[in-house]
């Protein structure tokens, strides 16, 4: 009897180890915010970087724009590069992709800025499980004015592999970029509508693999106790 129970528990454990990871799901964050992305000054390059939480925190986000940009140090503004010719026309800024060096840290993202013309801004997020990317559209009704903060947030504790903001009509500037931590000590992410960044949400939901492993362990313990009694 003891061997049969242990064998069954082993099968459950093996099944749990082979269980697929949960698919990430992101939604629009109705109250976006988070930990500030402090940028490192860059001029005349399409690539730049920054640190989340404080200057030189070591929690690095790399970024690539479609054209060279001008970036100041700090919680700063990203603008198209204004370097004089030899380039024949001013550079346009139509997209930026932000990629956390550690893809397991951040559950949400938000930003502000201005557009050169009114239109729809697209935010496309790739999760750390490399599931199909999800896209969200935010309407900006006025050009050359600061628009309200836009954000997305994970609902299932998965995290951001990369996130791209894009607008074919061109950004006048992008600024006040925030990422929020997902790596709390209890493993939870922020809750939707709970203020975006800064605070952990409710306790995380166990993965199916964890539940099965726990069940297998309890079965084995119960068998040993019955044997001793």
Secondary structure, 3 states (H helix, E strand, C coil): CHHHHHHHHHHHHHHHHCCCCCCCCEEECCCCCCEEEEECCEEEEEEEEEEECCCCCCCEEEEEEEEEEEECCECCEEEECCCCCCCCCCCCCCEEEEEECCCCCEEEEEEEEEECCCEEEEEEEEECCCCCCEEEEEEECCCCCCEEEEEEEECCCCCEEEEEEECCCCEEEEEEEEEEECCCCCCCCCCCCCCCCCCCCCCCCCCHHHHHHHHHHHHHHHHHHHHHC
